[in-house]
């Protein structure tokens, strides 16, 4: 698969930092083919006005974040807007839906705008409304006052259902439109920030639109419903919303945990009830979250909705089910990913001949074995640090230094400073004296 120099650089830069790239993940995705057909069907259903929920389970290192970003990349190519929210105890607790809404709006992306796409989406929507008004043939393009008034009428018609639940959403957009038309940029910026859930917006801007206060837990759902309407009318197929690492709920206080689980149940009920046409909601978590006593099982209605039988061989897993299981990384997949990354690196590097000669398939395999060995043989924990070592420690040096030979000049080392807790635990578990026991 040939990719552009820019996409190649984005992939290499992310792997060099030890993070998951945001785009072109299909260039080195391995083992996800079994899910493609079902997920494409789900995206098509959402584009036709349905709503879909999917839960993704997998142990650390199996690629949950990679999977969700691979799907987001696919969705954007189909015309979706996408956003990813990391659930955390302090910054984005799941039971504070107003905070989740604010984060999803901050990270809104489209194929044209990698991040912070709200303004582009809203402006495209107003442009589409104006085009619809002009198509009626009763108002001339130069008649700005009548065009603005008729656009506002059309806005109200399109948001009529949303206005019943969140009247402030339409009011704020109307205020944004007026401020933009009168070149009042500060007011327009403030109202767009308020629509995105930002707190502490200037009172003078809110008064200009006839809105007040901040968006609360229940208002966030109405505003999400409004954004789906705006997305659809501005030409987007829908919204893919990923709530990543929901297993963090297991580590919070019991009252916050129960509120978070109930918020998740509420979201599922709203999706099933048809409130969010055009929404693809995905959550990711560990098996312990879906099966353990501190996770989904604490709330019986939620456990019933998410239950899937995983007792059969994983090769018979149903990718259409509400919950899907990602297979653990094995050595074959790890090596194959490494080879694909090497090939991507080689496409636009300074010394492709040296990369081919010195980082052949056998060397990639030996490096994968070396990293896995230092992590206690746990292949599932190895992908992140393996790809980081491959790019930053080996490929970059071969490309830049004519006398660097990795088999001779590079000795693999892992230090605590570069490892995440699970990786550090895997490496430490090789020595029984290094295991911390809670007494």
Residue pairs with C-beta under 8 A, 6 or more apart in sequence:
1 26
1 27
2 347
3 11
3 24
3 27
3 344
3 347
5 347
5 348
7 23
7 24
7 27
8 344
8 345
8 347
8 348
9 348
10 21
10 22
10 23
10 24
11 21
11 23
11 24
11 27
11 28
11 341
11 344
12 344
12 345
12 391
14 20
14 21
14 22
15 21
15 341
15 387
15 388
15 390
15 391
16 388
16 391
16 392
16 396
17 388
18 384
18 385
18 387
18 388
18 418
20 65
20 66
20 69
21 69
22 69
22 72
22 73
22 109
22 114
23 73
23 114
24 73
25 66
25 69
25 70
25 73
26 70
26 73
26 74
27 340
27 344
28 337
28 340
28 341
28 344
29 66
29 70
30 333
30 336
30 337
30 340
31 327
31 333
32 67
32 70
34 317
34 319
35 67
35 319
35 324
37 319
38 319
38 320
39 54
39 71
39 74
39 319
40 74
41 320
42 52
42 54
42 280
43 74
43 75
43 78
43 80
43 237
43 238
43 240
43 280
45 52
46 52
46 80
46 237
46 238
46 278
46 279
46 280
47 78
47 79
47 80
47 237
47 238
47 278
49 277
49 278
50 277
51 271
51 272
51 274
51 275
51 276
51 277
51 278
51 279
51 280
51 281
52 271
52 279
52 280
52 281
53 267
53 268
53 271
53 272
53 281
53 282
53 322
54 280
54 281
54 282
54 283
54 322
54 323
54 324
55 282
55 283
55 284
55 285
55 290
55 306
55 322
55 323
55 324
56 64
56 67
56 68
56 282
56 283
56 284
56 285
56 323
56 324
56 326
57 284
57 285
57 286
57 287
57 289
57 290
57 323
57 324
57 325
57 326
58 64
58 67
58 284
58 286
58 287
58 325
58 326
58 328
59 286
59 287
59 328
59 380
60 286
60 380
60 381
60 422
61 328
61 329
61 378
61 379
61 380
61 381
61 382
61 383
61 384
61 422
62 326
62 327
62 328
62 329
62 380
63 326
63 329
63 383
64 244
64 284
64 285
64 326
65 244
65 284
67 284
67 326
68 84
68 242
68 244
68 282
68 284
69 84
71 240
71 242
71 282
72 82
72 84
72 109
72 240
72 242
75 82
75 237
75 240
75 280
76 82
76 109
76 110
76 111
77 111
78 237
79 111
79 235
79 236
79 237
80 110
80 236
80 237
80 238
80 239
80 240
80 280
81 108
81 109
81 110
81 117
81 121
81 231
81 236
81 238
81 239
81 240
82 108
82 109
82 110
82 239
82 240
82 241
82 242
83 104
83 105
83 107
83 108
83 109
83 239
83 240
83 241
83 242
84 107
84 242
84 244
85 92
85 100
85 103
85 104
85 107
85 241
85 242
85 243
85 244
86 92
86 103
86 244
86 245
87 93
87 94
87 100
87 243
87 244
87 245
87 246
87 248
87 249
87 260
88 245
88 248
89 248
89 251
89 252
89 256
91 99
91 103
92 99
92 100
92 103
93 99
93 252
93 256
93 260
94 100
94 243
94 246
94 249
94 259
94 260
94 261
94 263
94 264
95 217
95 256
95 259
95 260
95 262
95 263
96 217
97 217
97 218
97 220
97 221
97 263
97 267
98 197
98 214
98 215
98 216
98 217
98 219
98 220
99 197
100 220
100 243
101 197
101 215
101 220
101 223
101 224
102 196
102 197
102 198
102 215
104 224
104 241
105 118
105 195
105 196
105 197
105 227
106 116
106 196
107 115
107 116
108 115
108 116
108 117
108 118
108 121
109 115
109 116
109 117
110 117
110 120
110 121
110 236
112 120
113 120
118 192
118 195
118 196
119 192
121 230
121 231
121 234
121 236
122 173
122 176
122 192
122 195
122 230
122 234
124 234
124 235
125 230
125 233
125 234
126 151
126 177
126 180
127 234
128 233
128 234
128 235
129 151
129 154
129 155
129 158
129 233
130 147
130 151
132 154
133 139
133 147
133 150
133 151
133 154
134 141
134 147
136 150
139 146
139 147
139 150
141 147
144 181
148 177
148 178
148 181
151 177
152 174
152 177
155 170
155 173
155 174
155 177
156 163
156 170
158 229
158 233
159 169
159 170
159 173
159 226
159 229
161 225
161 229
162 169
162 170
162 222
162 225
162 226
162 229
163 169
163 170
165 221
165 222
165 225
166 219
166 221
166 222
166 223
166 225
166 226
168 211
168 219
169 195
169 222
169 223
169 226
170 226
171 209
171 210
171 211
172 191
172 194
172 195
172 209
172 211
173 191
173 195
173 226
173 230
174 209
175 187
175 191
175 205
175 208
175 209
175 210
175 211
176 188
176 191
176 192
176 195
176 209
178 208
179 185
179 187
179 188
179 191
179 208
180 188
186 205
187 204
187 205
187 208
190 201
190 202
190 205
190 206
191 201
191 205
191 206
191 208
191 209
193 201
194 201
194 205
194 206
194 209
194 211
194 214
194 215
195 223
197 214
197 215
197 220
197 223
199 214
200 214
201 214
203 212
206 212
215 223
217 263
221 270
221 275
224 276
224 279
225 275
225 276
227 239
228 238
228 239
228 276
228 277
228 278
228 279
231 238
231 239
231 278
232 238
232 277
232 278
237 278
238 278
238 279
238 280
239 278
239 279
239 280
240 280
240 282
241 279
241 280
241 281
241 282
242 282
242 283
242 284
243 281
243 282
243 283
243 284
244 283
244 284
245 284
245 285
246 260
246 264
246 283
246 284
246 285
246 289
247 285
247 286
247 288
247 289
247 295
249 256
249 257
249 260
249 261
249 289
249 294
249 295
250 257
250 288
250 289
250 292
250 294
250 295
252 260
257 294
257 298
258 298
258 299
261 295
261 296
261 298
261 299
261 302
262 299
262 302
264 283
264 302
265 299
265 301
265 302
265 305
267 281
268 281
268 302
268 305
270 276
271 279
271 281
285 295
288 294
288 295
289 295
289 296
290 296
290 306
290 323
291 297
296 302
296 303
296 306
297 303
305 322
306 322
306 323
307 323
308 318
308 321
308 322
308 323
308 324
310 317
310 325
314 325
314 327
317 324
317 325
318 324
328 379
328 380
329 379
329 380
329 382
329 383
330 379
331 368
331 369
331 372
331 379
334 368
334 372
334 379
334 382
334 383
334 386
335 361
335 364
335 365
335 368
337 383
337 387
338 364
338 365
338 367
338 368
338 386
338 387
338 390
339 361
339 364
341 387
341 390
341 391
342 355
342 359
342 364
342 390
342 395
345 355
345 391
345 395
345 399
346 352
346 355
346 356
349 355
349 395
349 399
350 399
350 400
351 398
351 399
351 402
354 398
354 399
354 402
355 395
355 398
355 399
358 398
358 405
358 406
358 407
359 394
359 395
359 398
359 406
363 406
363 407
364 390
367 386
367 389
367 390
367 394
367 412
368 382
368 386
370 412
371 382
371 385
371 386
371 389
371 412
371 414
372 378
372 379
372 382
372 386
374 412
374 414
374 427
374 430
375 381
375 382
375 385
375 414
375 423
375 426
375 427
376 426
376 427
376 429
376 430
378 426
381 422
381 423
381 426
384 420
384 423
385 414
385 418
385 419
385 423
388 418
389 412
393 410
393 412
394 406
394 410
397 404
397 406
397 409
397 410
398 404
398 406
404 410
414 423
414 427
416 424
419 427
428 434
428 435
429 435
